[in-house]
Amino acid sequence: MNKKDNPGLSSPFRGTAGMLYIVPTPIGNLKDITLRGLEVLKQVDLILAEDTRTTSNLLNHYQITKALSPYHQHNEHQVWQHLVHQLMDGKKIALVTDAGTPGISDPAFLLIRESIKAGVKIECLPGPTAFVPALVNSGIPCNRFAFEGFLPLKKGRQTLLKELVEEDRTMIFYESPLRLTKTLRDFIQYFGADRLCCVSRELTKMFEENKRGTLEDVFNYFKEKAVKGEIVIIVEGRDS
């Protein structure tokens, strides 16, 4: 067996490996966490949270008392090595983000990659991900799709949009309420006003909204409307 067969052989970390659990959390309705997800959160030694306050609300709701440590895009490069050491020493650690599945437009990739290199066992639980219900209920073909996440704010934005003009698969984007109308305006410019789309916001919550129509229709609907919450935009592909 060589190093390519077992990436753990090249790792500087040694010891009895623990387990890294990737645990999806509800995107709105707290009932959407799985029974297995709750079981894991109760049993691990440590929970890594994108925002400890948000995760504390979830844990308190289910009467789970567990050590929390922040893990987010601003500190992941500073803490991953220490975390891998803990995993190699036998710790069982769960990674969660504010909502949805870690790694989908949220921190997780770096720790997962380095844990794999170190030979740590990883389990990713199935669970909530915002783009799946948004895609399915959009009425736009979902047999083939391209997940783009958040568009670049400035550098590379136009280049990417020009590339996506020829995309024939359904496209999925995440966006903030403050940039929704700007993004819809950009889509009209590059994809055409008649391209079908669906904007989903506040998914699984009391005020869930799914606005379907052409890009022009949906833009006109939202341009004078104050919106809140996480947003998923589904856009049909070229000639779909």
VMD Tcl script that draws the C-alpha trace (Angstrom):
set ca {
  {0.00 0.00 0.00}
  {1.33 3.44 -0.88}
  {0.42 6.96 0.26}
  {-2.01 7.39 -2.61}
  {-3.94 4.33 -1.42}
  {-4.20 5.72 2.12}
  {-4.00 9.53 2.50}
  {-3.65 9.08 6.27}
  {-0.12 7.72 5.82}
  {1.15 11.17 4.85}
  {-0.49 12.89 7.82}
  {1.55 14.40 10.68}
  {-1.31 13.47 13.05}
  {-1.21 10.22 14.99}
  {-3.45 8.55 17.55}
  {-6.80 6.77 17.73}
  {-9.07 8.58 15.30}
  {-12.41 9.87 16.47}
  {-15.26 10.85 14.18}
  {-16.31 14.03 12.38}
  {-20.07 14.25 11.89}
  {-21.54 16.71 9.38}
  {-25.01 17.49 10.73}
  {-27.61 19.43 8.70}
  {-29.82 21.72 10.76}
  {-33.29 23.16 10.01}
  {-33.52 26.02 7.51}
  {-36.48 27.43 9.41}
  {-38.84 24.96 11.05}
  {-37.07 23.39 14.04}
  {-39.08 20.18 13.54}
  {-37.11 19.46 10.36}
  {-34.01 18.14 12.11}
  {-33.75 14.36 11.88}
  {-33.89 11.97 14.82}
  {-30.42 10.80 13.92}
  {-29.17 14.39 13.86}
  {-30.46 14.93 17.40}
  {-28.91 11.66 18.53}
  {-25.50 12.67 17.18}
  {-25.65 16.12 18.78}
  {-26.41 14.48 22.13}
  {-23.51 12.04 21.92}
  {-20.55 14.00 20.53}
  {-17.83 15.57 22.66}
  {-17.97 18.94 20.89}
  {-20.21 20.82 18.46}
  {-18.62 23.25 15.99}
  {-21.08 26.02 15.16}
  {-21.04 28.78 12.56}
  {-22.83 31.00 15.09}
  {-22.96 29.62 18.63}
  {-25.98 31.77 19.49}
  {-28.04 30.33 16.63}
  {-27.02 26.78 17.47}
  {-27.72 27.37 21.16}
  {-31.34 28.14 20.28}
  {-31.65 24.79 18.53}
  {-29.94 22.88 21.34}
  {-32.03 24.60 24.02}
  {-35.21 23.73 22.11}
  {-34.30 20.05 22.29}
  {-32.77 20.28 25.80}
  {-29.29 19.34 24.63}
  {-26.36 20.50 26.73}
  {-23.09 20.26 24.89}
  {-19.81 22.17 24.53}
  {-19.89 24.63 21.62}
  {-16.99 26.14 19.71}
  {-17.16 28.66 16.85}
  {-16.18 27.47 13.37}
  {-16.79 29.88 10.50}
  {-15.19 31.37 7.41}
  {-13.22 33.91 9.45}
  {-11.45 31.42 11.72}
  {-11.41 28.07 9.90}
  {-7.83 28.52 8.64}
  {-6.66 29.21 12.19}
  {-8.44 26.35 14.00}
  {-8.61 23.38 11.60}
  {-5.24 21.96 12.65}
  {-6.16 21.97 16.33}
  {-9.48 20.32 15.51}
  {-7.83 17.56 13.48}
  {-5.51 16.92 16.43}
  {-8.57 16.48 18.65}
  {-10.17 14.10 16.16}
  {-6.97 12.06 15.95}
  {-6.95 11.88 19.75}
  {-10.33 10.16 19.64}
  {-12.76 13.07 20.00}
  {-16.17 12.87 18.37}
  {-17.05 16.24 16.85}
  {-20.19 17.48 15.09}
  {-20.07 20.36 12.61}
  {-23.20 22.44 12.04}
  {-23.93 25.76 10.37}
  {-26.70 28.27 10.99}
  {-29.08 26.41 8.68}
  {-28.96 23.61 6.16}
  {-26.14 21.26 5.25}
  {-22.58 22.39 6.04}
  {-20.45 22.79 2.93}
  {-23.28 24.07 0.73}
  {-22.35 27.78 0.57}
  {-21.25 27.38 4.20}
  {-17.97 26.47 5.95}
  {-17.03 22.77 6.08}
  {-14.87 21.90 3.06}
  {-11.49 22.78 4.61}
  {-12.02 20.75 7.77}
  {-13.44 17.81 5.83}
  {-10.53 17.79 3.37}
  {-7.88 17.96 6.07}
  {-9.64 15.35 8.19}
  {-9.66 12.99 5.20}
  {-5.94 13.58 4.71}
  {-5.40 12.70 8.37}
  {-7.36 9.48 8.08}
  {-10.29 10.64 10.23}
  {-13.60 8.90 9.60}
  {-16.36 11.24 8.46}
  {-20.12 10.78 8.40}
  {-22.36 13.27 6.61}
  {-25.96 12.95 7.72}
  {-28.79 13.61 5.26}
  {-31.04 16.50 6.07}
  {-32.25 20.01 5.21}
  {-30.77 21.92 2.27}
  {-32.57 25.06 1.09}
  {-32.12 24.61 -2.65}
  {-33.83 21.19 -2.84}
  {-37.38 22.27 -1.82}
  {-36.96 25.50 -3.78}
  {-36.00 23.57 -6.91}
  {-38.72 20.94 -6.59}
  {-41.57 23.39 -5.97}
  {-40.45 25.85 -8.66}
  {-42.18 23.98 -11.49}
  {-38.97 24.33 -13.52}
  {-37.29 21.11 -14.78}
  {-35.21 19.55 -12.00}
  {-33.83 16.45 -13.72}
  {-30.64 18.37 -14.54}
  {-29.44 21.45 -12.67}
  {-26.39 23.58 -11.89}
  {-25.92 24.88 -8.36}
  {-24.14 28.25 -8.43}
  {-24.71 29.45 -4.87}
  {-23.97 33.13 -4.27}
  {-22.81 35.12 -7.28}
  {-19.58 37.12 -6.89}
  {-20.40 40.62 -5.67}
  {-18.00 42.39 -8.05}
  {-14.94 40.67 -9.48}
  {-15.90 37.84 -11.79}
  {-19.64 38.51 -11.67}
  {-20.03 39.59 -15.31}
  {-17.70 36.86 -16.52}
  {-19.72 34.19 -14.76}
  {-23.05 35.54 -16.01}
  {-21.74 35.59 -19.58}
  {-20.76 31.93 -19.20}
  {-24.16 31.02 -17.80}
  {-26.00 32.50 -20.77}
  {-25.34 29.22 -22.61}
  {-26.22 26.98 -19.64}
  {-29.06 24.67 -20.63}
  {-29.60 23.17 -17.18}
  {-31.82 24.74 -14.54}
  {-29.70 27.13 -12.47}
  {-29.83 27.59 -8.69}
  {-28.63 30.71 -6.88}
  {-28.60 31.93 -3.29}
  {-29.08 35.62 -2.61}
  {-29.57 38.09 0.22}
  {-32.73 40.26 0.45}
  {-30.70 43.44 -0.07}
  {-29.30 42.24 -3.42}
  {-32.36 40.41 -4.76}
  {-33.62 43.06 -7.19}
  {-30.10 43.86 -8.44}
  {-29.52 40.19 -9.19}
  {-32.88 39.82 -10.93}
  {-32.03 42.88 -13.02}
  {-28.71 41.29 -13.98}
  {-30.49 38.08 -14.93}
  {-32.86 40.00 -17.21}
  {-29.86 41.65 -18.88}
  {-28.00 38.39 -19.52}
  {-30.74 35.74 -19.77}
  {-33.64 37.78 -21.17}
  {-36.83 39.10 -19.59}
  {-38.92 36.09 -20.66}
  {-36.79 33.42 -18.95}
  {-38.85 31.58 -16.32}
  {-37.78 31.74 -12.70}
  {-38.95 31.20 -9.15}
  {-37.88 33.13 -6.06}
  {-38.34 31.23 -2.79}
  {-37.86 32.87 0.57}
  {-38.51 32.01 4.21}
  {-38.72 28.33 3.26}
  {-40.42 26.09 5.89}
  {-41.42 29.17 7.92}
  {-44.84 30.72 8.55}
  {-44.41 33.35 5.85}
  {-42.89 31.12 3.17}
  {-43.27 32.61 -0.30}
  {-42.61 31.17 -3.76}
  {-43.01 33.71 -6.55}
  {-43.05 32.15 -10.01}
  {-43.11 33.76 -13.46}
  {-40.81 35.35 -15.99}
  {-37.76 37.22 -14.78}
  {-39.50 40.47 -15.68}
  {-42.66 39.54 -13.77}
  {-40.76 38.49 -10.68}
  {-38.49 41.55 -10.80}
  {-41.52 43.86 -11.01}
  {-43.11 42.06 -8.07}
  {-40.09 42.47 -5.80}
  {-38.76 45.87 -6.87}
  {-41.17 47.75 -4.60}
  {-41.41 45.08 -1.92}
  {-39.31 44.89 1.26}
  {-38.24 41.30 1.74}
  {-36.56 39.38 4.54}
  {-35.08 35.96 4.99}
  {-32.83 33.63 3.04}
  {-33.57 33.53 -0.68}
  {-33.20 30.87 -3.36}
  {-33.57 31.81 -7.02}
  {-34.33 29.11 -9.59}
  {-33.83 30.08 -13.27}
  {-34.65 27.86 -16.22}
  {-31.82 26.97 -18.55}
  {-31.44 28.13 -22.13}
  {-34.06 26.54 -24.41}
  {-35.29 24.26 -21.63}
}
mol new
graphics top color blue
foreach p $ca { graphics top sphere $p radius 0.5 }
foreach p [lrange $ca 0 end-1] q [lrange $ca 1 end] { graphics top cylinder $p $q radius 0.2 }
display resetview
